[in-house]
Amino acid sequence: MLGGAGLLLAASPAQAADISYSTECIPPAISGLPAVQGTTVVQLTAPAEAKVGDTVEVVWKTVQAASKNPDVLDLDKDTVKPTGTIKVGGAATGTLQMEGPRQNPPIPKNSAMVLPDMKGTLKLEKAGEITLAPDAYNINVSKPISTDTKCSPKETVQPGATIKVTDGGGSTTAGGTSSGSTSGSTTAGGTSSGATAAGGTTSGSTSGSTAGGTSSGSTTAGGATAGSGGGQTDFPGKEVSVHFTCTSPGPADIASKVTINAKKSGGSYALTVKTAKGVMDSPAALPAGALKPSMDIVIGGADKGSVKVTGPANAAPLEQGKPVDLSDMTGTYKPGASGKSTLSPGTLTIDVTLGASKINIPCKVKGSVTPSLELDTTAQQGGASGSTTTGSTGSAAGGTASGGGLAATGAEDNGTLRALGLVAGTAILLGGAVFTFTPWRRLRGSR
């Protein structure tokens, strides 16, 4: 997905360089195969020069993957999809998300993996030299079941491209391209200033897992901040990029955009949390009511704690291979402290129920996250400060519990990011980017 507004440029002659680094690739658990130690060779292409405010395209060409297609089965045409990350350094620091199409020639057993190029876009808003170094990557194979292999560097990787950014003002935001809406970018840490959606301006430090710098825009990390203590009742949040790492058998790595909106009611706030559409493809057919998401909203700033928001289960059956949308999640935040309080996405949990079986998969936030919303809160009796609470759906003031540092919440359980695959006739959750898998004969033999 785009890492910010602006014209996509391929300024000043593009540069490309081959970078080699030692890599460990972890096959999916169901394969029974050991980790593979190998060498990844990547060629990065990026403009040699650009101006502040430009949005440039970065291309990752995998010259050599660290692992071959194992001696299990042949891979069909257009079944392989890579995603990856690039470390941004120098004048800006963070992570740039990369994504390639599901496009490949047939790949025989025990032969080199042939991966399509990955692309990402980077918005430049700070002068200086920015370095780009390839990092971890995932390989997803869609057939016969959805599997993921996660590859990560085992040494410090040298930059493969450098962009000289001339003066222009602003901050740098890193994002990955997306053929759908499953990938996202993380936003620069640094100071931000701009007109908020709710009147008034804000300035303050924000943190993120990508490029540092200054940023400006029509909404700040707090969405609507100034004026939140007046007659205003609606507080729209800022769309922020979040990366999740899920516990097996969930997806290995998920990137999505999250927006936290609030509506004031008395001293409390009704929260509505939205995620990107089509966060993943469902590798298995699921009946209506099978998948239900929830999320912990982390409260920071003046207040501390977490609020649980939940959403209803899928209303319609999910088809194998079709994009999965998570329903909006809701809950209630009851402030426990007065001052500027921030709301950020936290752990996303997916519950899948199939008959009498229930699978619970937590997906924790990877790296730093920029707050989606900032509120000018007033402490309420029994409020959130220092506690983590949950309440019933629609409850404006759920009970509080000492210890965590958050407010009361109320909502229905809402869906989270989940990948599901059929293995030997049983629906199980799998990751979102692997290329090795177990032949059916081996699965049957292990039962």
Disulfide bonds with the S-S distance in Angstrom:
Cys25-Cys151 2.14
Cys246-Cys363 2.02
